[in-house]
Amino acid sequence: MASERILVVDDQPINVQLLKRKLERGGLLVSTANNGLEALEQVKTHKPDLILLDLMMPDMDGIEVCQRLQASSDTRSIPIIFVTARTTKESKLEGLAVGAVDYITKPIDLDETVARVQTQLRFAAINRENLELQRRLEESRRAATIGAVAQGIAHNLNNLLGVVIGYLDLVKSGFDKPATVKKNAQNVDDAIQRIVAIVRQLSTLVVKTRPELTRVALPRLLEGGIRRFHSDYKLSAGVVVENTVADLEIDTNIETFEEVLSKVLINAWEAYPEGTEPDKRPITIHTRVVDRPRGEKMLELRVDDSGSGINEEIRDRMFEPFVSSKRTVGVGMGLTVARHSLRSLGGEVTLSSRPTGGTSAVLLHPVRDPRHRDKTQDDE
């Protein structure tokens, strides 16, 4: 198994040789450079696992070398320990501010230096393991999602095609009964529309470009989302809006925002037991502006229902494709699409059980376009 490679950079040959000999005795591979330019060339040739970098060098000092390495994604992750005769707090802070992970002052204690190098190498190894684990988890999650989508598509489309074929057979056998033919033809059309909806939702999931944003008043967005909820699902359900930030405007994509809200509203509507009368399915929208830990202001839009609550069987999988507690053919992607779409705008969708019964769906959306956040904060 290959040892870690250390690059020692110092314009004093005696310091280089002392460090090289001590590190090699510790089982490490060591390459050396006598100035900043030579160090950068060494990094290109043999990327080290850690750099011991002298701060004070002619032509190009350690600060500039560190800044150049930090500027490249290929070398940004290399741990750098500064070695210098400077002992002031300001000097140490300057080195740490440009990306160094540690600071060693001269005259060098060789045993302490080796210990610090080993510590940083362990940190780097742990970080690499974590990144690899995250990559594998992401691949597993992606594979699982693809499998769930493929399985869901096959199951739903097969069922819907079975519905279409069944009603077409009824149409053929009842050709002499116009009323029956008309009714069955409508059922065929409904099933086809569900197939079309699945294809449209899948298209939404694979869109990776960020939607175009427009500054829009919140009341207009709420009205549009509710109107779409009514038209898309052929409902006339009442939705109570308690908007405490009626004068708020946000940078968003109108189509995406309204689609997300309509899907969350239909989820709230369907949370009630089948057969519940429309006037006994209360849905309320609450709005407010909240602060994120980094100071970013977010619109919080909470949709409350008093339905059956979250099914424990699917609590941990609510946002997976085609996961649904309903038995109806062709459902189960609404929340998946809603979360994906809102994330494309920098937001999030979460669901939780209400203490009084029912479910709360919380939609978070940036108040301002994140691309202009710094400018608008400066203006304030």
MARVEX-778590 format. One line per 5 residues: number of its first residue (from 1); their letters; for each residue x, y negated, z of C-alpha. Coordinates in Angstrom, 3 decimals. Example, Ala and Ser with C-alpha at 12.3 -4.5 7.8 and 13.67 -1.06 7.14 Angstrom:
BEGIN
1	AS	12.300,4.500,7.800 | 13.670,1.060,7.140;
This chain:
BEGIN
1	MASER	0.000,0.000,0.000 | 1.499,-3.353,-1.078 | 2.408,-5.871,1.629 | 1.072,-9.397,1.637 | 3.144,-11.943,-0.273;
6	ILVVD	4.247,-15.148,1.456 | 5.554,-18.197,-0.401 | 8.012,-20.285,1.635 | 8.463,-23.853,0.345 | 11.168,-26.109,1.822;
11	DQPIN	13.855,-28.391,0.389 | 16.313,-27.203,3.065 | 17.883,-23.862,1.969 | 18.785,-22.867,5.527 | 15.132,-23.129,6.621;
16	VQLLK	14.039,-21.073,3.628 | 16.540,-18.307,4.345 | 15.718,-18.127,8.062 | 11.997,-17.833,7.399 | 12.486,-15.385,4.532;
21	RKLER	14.657,-13.046,6.611 | 12.292,-13.120,9.610 | 9.151,-12.525,7.535 | 10.733,-9.687,5.564 | 11.669,-7.984,8.827;
26	GGLLV	7.967,-8.130,9.632 | 7.219,-6.115,6.503 | 6.068,-9.006,4.304 | 7.075,-9.792,0.746 | 8.575,-13.271,0.481;
31	STANN	9.144,-15.580,-2.479 | 10.709,-19.037,-2.128 | 10.661,-22.483,-3.676 | 12.793,-25.552,-2.965 | 10.365,-28.257,-4.087;
36	GLEAL	6.712,-28.923,-4.869 | 6.854,-28.364,-8.644 | 8.699,-25.095,-8.211 | 6.086,-24.020,-5.671 | 3.233,-24.672,-8.109;
41	EQVKT	5.053,-22.636,-10.792 | 5.583,-19.797,-8.323 | 1.881,-19.762,-7.507 | 1.040,-19.432,-11.217 | 3.462,-16.513,-11.615;
46	HKPDL	2.770,-14.600,-8.392 | -0.260,-15.764,-6.449 | 0.693,-15.531,-2.763 | -1.537,-14.472,0.106 | -0.268,-17.394,2.230;
51	ILLDL	2.021,-20.421,1.801 | 4.392,-21.884,4.397 | 4.752,-25.409,3.061 | 7.179,-28.112,4.172 | 5.394,-31.420,4.499;
56	MMPDM	8.338,-33.741,3.785 | 9.954,-33.071,0.392 | 11.314,-35.394,-2.310 | 9.387,-36.075,-5.552 | 6.272,-34.165,-4.493;
61	DGIEV	5.477,-33.788,-0.802 | 3.468,-31.032,0.831 | 0.282,-33.113,0.918 | 0.254,-33.457,-2.878 | 1.069,-29.773,-3.383;
66	CQRLQ	-1.817,-28.830,-1.091 | -4.184,-31.198,-2.878 | -3.301,-29.723,-6.268 | -3.864,-26.196,-5.009 | -7.178,-27.201,-3.427;
71	ASSDT	-8.309,-28.767,-6.709 | -8.256,-25.406,-8.520 | -10.810,-22.675,-7.835 | -8.089,-20.069,-8.520 | -5.855,-21.285,-5.680;
76	RSIPI	-8.266,-23.012,-3.296 | -8.609,-19.952,-1.082 | -4.862,-19.516,-0.422 | -4.184,-20.309,3.279 | -1.541,-23.023,3.722;
81	IFVTA	0.454,-23.585,6.914 | 2.316,-26.895,7.012 | 5.837,-26.957,8.451 | 7.162,-30.378,9.446 | 9.251,-32.378,11.880;
86	RTTKE	6.339,-34.776,12.397 | 4.637,-34.289,15.740 | 2.088,-37.096,15.817 | -1.602,-36.322,16.000 | -2.234,-38.424,12.879;
91	SKLEG	0.238,-36.358,10.842 | -1.385,-33.101,11.906 | -4.851,-34.391,11.122 | -3.674,-35.582,7.704 | -2.425,-32.103,6.858;
96	LAVGA	-5.540,-30.361,8.101 | -7.738,-32.856,6.247 | -6.325,-31.845,2.848 | -6.996,-28.157,3.431 | -4.210,-26.669,5.549;
101	VDYIT	-5.256,-23.962,8.007 | -2.470,-24.498,10.550 | 0.463,-26.724,11.464 | 3.963,-25.713,12.701 | 6.464,-28.289,13.952;
106	KPIDL	10.236,-28.172,13.663 | 12.474,-26.900,15.128 | 10.737,-23.683,14.148 | 10.159,-20.888,16.625 | 10.472,-17.901,14.278;
111	DETVA	8.507,-15.473,16.458 | 5.643,-17.959,16.837 | 5.681,-18.618,13.087 | 5.403,-14.918,12.267 | 2.550,-14.577,14.768;
116	RVQTQ	0.674,-17.479,13.199 | 1.252,-16.107,9.701 | -0.088,-12.700,10.736 | -3.121,-14.320,12.341 | -3.961,-16.282,9.204;
121	LRFAA	-3.436,-13.192,7.042 | -5.929,-11.318,9.216 | -8.417,-14.188,8.874 | -7.914,-14.151,5.101 | -8.419,-10.385,4.945;
126	INREN	-11.625,-10.637,6.964 | -12.842,-13.414,4.675 | -12.105,-11.310,1.578 | -13.945,-8.358,3.106 | -16.930,-10.587,3.882;
131	LELQR	-16.969,-11.957,0.331 | -16.753,-8.449,-1.096 | -19.549,-7.298,1.192 | -21.690,-10.252,0.117 | -20.989,-9.425,-3.533;
136	RLEES	-21.969,-5.793,-3.026 | -25.081,-6.764,-1.094 | -26.042,-9.183,-3.851 | -25.513,-6.488,-6.481 | -27.563,-4.033,-4.432;
141	RRAAT	-30.285,-6.620,-3.927 | -30.298,-7.464,-7.616 | -30.426,-3.785,-8.581 | -33.227,-3.169,-6.096 | -35.153,-6.164,-7.443;
146	IGAVA	-34.704,-5.026,-11.035 | -35.866,-1.558,-10.030 | -38.886,-2.967,-8.201 | -39.778,-5.193,-11.151 | -39.379,-2.359,-13.666;
151	QGIAH	-41.413,0.022,-11.529 | -44.053,-2.629,-10.889 | -44.305,-3.534,-14.574 | -44.647,0.110,-15.601 | -47.268,0.802,-12.924;
156	NLNNL	-49.354,-2.310,-13.536 | -49.200,-2.261,-17.315 | -50.003,1.438,-17.458 | -53.006,0.887,-15.228 | -54.160,-2.128,-17.217;
161	LGVVI	-53.713,-0.311,-20.517 | -55.746,2.534,-19.050 | -58.477,0.003,-18.232 | -58.364,-1.393,-21.787 | -58.553,2.071,-23.368;
166	GYLDL	-61.373,3.087,-21.068 | -63.520,0.071,-21.902 | -62.739,0.381,-25.613 | -64.062,3.942,-25.477 | -67.221,2.616,-23.847;
171	VKSGF	-67.511,-0.001,-26.588 | -67.213,2.696,-29.247 | -69.765,4.969,-27.611 | -72.249,2.154,-26.980 | -72.061,0.338,-30.320;
176	DKPAT	-75.862,0.419,-30.588 | -76.278,-1.444,-27.285 | -75.180,-5.056,-27.848 | -75.445,-6.112,-24.204 | -73.294,-3.193,-23.054;
181	VKKNA	-70.772,-3.806,-25.834 | -70.529,-7.488,-24.856 | -70.004,-6.640,-21.193 | -67.317,-4.046,-21.907 | -65.604,-6.333,-24.418;
186	QNVDD	-65.374,-8.975,-21.692 | -63.795,-6.408,-19.372 | -61.247,-5.603,-22.074 | -60.480,-9.303,-22.465 | -60.025,-9.706,-18.686;
191	AIQRI	-57.548,-6.817,-18.594 | -55.610,-8.242,-21.547 | -55.427,-11.619,-19.808 | -53.918,-9.914,-16.776 | -51.291,-8.323,-19.030;
196	VAIVR	-50.557,-11.741,-20.529 | -50.259,-13.204,-17.010 | -47.691,-10.558,-16.016 | -45.586,-11.317,-19.094 | -45.824,-15.065,-18.397;
201	QLSTL	-44.763,-14.580,-14.778 | -41.787,-12.475,-15.830 | -40.746,-15.241,-18.208 | -40.865,-17.677,-15.281 | -38.546,-15.484,-13.219;
206	VVKTR	-35.792,-15.363,-15.840 | -35.660,-19.125,-16.482 | -32.341,-20.347,-15.028 | -32.196,-23.976,-16.152 | -33.363,-26.589,-13.705;
211	PELTR	-36.736,-28.106,-14.638 | -36.867,-31.757,-15.687 | -37.790,-33.982,-12.756 | -40.185,-36.933,-12.579 | -41.009,-39.242,-9.661;
216	VALPR	-44.620,-38.497,-8.738 | -46.976,-39.585,-5.967 | -47.800,-36.772,-3.544 | -51.609,-37.189,-3.742 | -51.459,-36.628,-7.502;
221	LLEGG	-49.465,-33.428,-7.020 | -51.866,-32.111,-4.387 | -54.885,-32.874,-6.552 | -53.232,-31.233,-9.557 | -52.299,-28.091,-7.608;
226	IRRFH	-55.814,-27.714,-6.194 | -57.364,-28.339,-9.610 | -55.118,-25.675,-11.116 | -56.028,-23.279,-8.303 | -59.693,-23.760,-9.203;
231	SDYKL	-59.255,-23.479,-12.972 | -56.698,-20.646,-13.129 | -58.650,-18.421,-10.758 | -62.156,-19.611,-11.685 | -62.952,-20.664,-8.099;
236	SAGVV	-64.768,-23.602,-6.584 | -63.360,-23.080,-3.080 | -63.038,-26.078,-0.815 | -59.530,-27.087,0.271 | -59.135,-29.598,3.116;
241	VENTV	-56.130,-31.912,2.746 | -54.669,-33.627,5.825 | -52.047,-35.824,4.171 | -50.170,-37.985,6.678 | -47.689,-39.238,4.061;
246	ADLEI	-50.115,-40.356,1.362 | -47.764,-43.033,0.027 | -44.883,-40.579,-0.464 | -43.316,-40.100,-3.901 | -40.941,-37.227,-4.704;
251	DTNIE	-38.712,-36.223,-7.599 | -40.175,-32.980,-8.903 | -41.373,-31.062,-11.927 | -45.151,-31.503,-12.013 | -45.889,-28.223,-13.790;
256	TFEEV	-43.718,-26.202,-11.412 | -45.015,-27.916,-8.257 | -48.662,-27.425,-9.231 | -48.041,-23.799,-10.176 | -46.386,-23.071,-6.826;
261	LSKVL	-49.199,-24.740,-4.869 | -51.898,-22.927,-6.852 | -50.269,-19.542,-6.202 | -49.954,-20.222,-2.480 | -53.587,-21.336,-2.385;
266	INAWE	-54.824,-18.172,-4.113 | -52.748,-16.152,-1.648 | -54.569,-17.967,1.177 | -57.950,-17.359,-0.509 | -57.254,-13.640,-0.943;
271	AYPEG	-56.134,-13.346,2.692 | -59.793,-13.151,3.693 | -61.580,-9.785,3.677 | -63.153,-8.869,0.357 | -66.746,-10.066,0.168;
276	TEPDK	-66.248,-13.055,2.470 | -68.435,-15.956,1.330 | -66.594,-18.926,-0.271 | -67.738,-21.344,2.439 | -66.281,-19.029,5.074;
281	RPITI	-62.762,-19.083,3.638 | -61.279,-22.295,5.099 | -57.961,-23.427,3.636 | -56.176,-26.511,4.961 | -53.121,-28.312,3.606;
286	HTRVV	-51.002,-30.312,6.091 | -48.150,-32.573,4.987 | -45.258,-34.290,6.751 | -41.630,-35.249,6.156 | -38.964,-33.366,8.131;
291	DRPRG	-35.183,-33.706,8.460 | -32.809,-30.903,7.583 | -29.649,-30.379,9.700 | -27.513,-32.219,7.110 | -29.809,-35.221,7.235;
296	EKMLE	-31.676,-34.397,4.034 | -35.346,-35.349,4.143 | -37.780,-32.667,3.004 | -41.484,-32.683,2.300 | -43.131,-29.964,4.380;
301	LRVDD	-46.416,-28.771,2.951 | -48.187,-26.212,5.161 | -51.105,-24.177,3.849 | -53.160,-22.589,6.655 | -55.822,-19.928,6.340;
306	SGSGI	-57.823,-18.001,8.939 | -57.780,-14.720,7.057 | -56.609,-11.259,8.011 | -53.006,-12.319,8.609 | -49.833,-10.694,7.333;
311	NEEIR	-50.036,-6.963,6.725 | -47.371,-5.352,8.919 | -46.648,-2.783,6.201 | -45.380,-5.464,3.828 | -44.200,-8.173,6.274;
316	DRMFE	-40.530,-7.749,5.322 | -41.235,-7.404,1.582 | -43.830,-10.111,0.931 | -41.736,-11.913,-1.667 | -40.662,-8.810,-3.584;
321	PFVSS	-42.232,-8.342,-7.035 | -45.509,-6.415,-7.117 | -45.680,-5.997,-3.352 | -49.283,-6.514,-2.294 | -51.774,-5.237,0.254;
326	KRTVG	-54.521,-5.508,-2.364 | -55.722,-2.578,-4.419 | -56.596,-4.636,-7.499 | -54.679,-3.753,-10.657 | -52.269,-6.384,-12.001;
331	VGMGL	-51.474,-8.431,-8.869 | -48.432,-8.855,-6.655 | -46.098,-11.391,-8.336 | -47.634,-14.673,-7.181 | -45.414,-15.218,-4.134;
336	TVARH	-42.349,-13.954,-5.995 | -42.867,-16.551,-8.723 | -43.749,-19.284,-6.204 | -40.541,-18.817,-4.202 | -38.364,-18.548,-7.326;
341	SLRSL	-39.923,-21.659,-8.856 | -39.657,-23.793,-5.714 | -36.053,-22.730,-5.166 | -35.284,-23.993,-8.667 | -36.327,-27.433,-7.339;
346	GGEVT	-34.131,-27.152,-4.251 | -36.984,-26.041,-1.981 | -38.215,-22.920,-0.209 | -41.383,-20.955,0.589 | -41.877,-19.022,3.837;
351	LSSRP	-44.854,-17.248,5.410 | -45.639,-16.689,9.079 | -48.551,-15.532,11.207 | -50.646,-18.163,12.982 | -51.143,-17.729,16.746;
356	TGGTS	-54.897,-18.267,16.272 | -55.102,-15.763,13.417 | -54.427,-16.048,9.715 | -51.292,-17.138,7.906 | -49.272,-20.313,7.417;
361	AVLLH	-47.381,-20.751,4.159 | -44.728,-23.480,4.456 | -43.426,-25.133,1.291 | -40.305,-27.289,1.609 | -39.370,-29.682,-1.216;
366	PVRDP	-36.612,-32.329,-1.317 | -38.015,-35.839,-1.004 | -35.394,-37.054,-3.475 | -33.595,-35.491,-6.408 | -30.460,-33.955,-4.785;
371	RHRDK	-28.394,-35.148,-7.771 | -29.105,-38.754,-6.724 | -29.110,-38.241,-2.957 | -25.811,-39.938,-2.251 | -26.750,-42.989,-4.317;
376	TQDDE	-30.151,-43.398,-2.702 | -28.711,-43.025,0.777 | -26.168,-45.712,-0.038 | -28.973,-47.978,-1.254 | -30.716,-47.585,2.066;
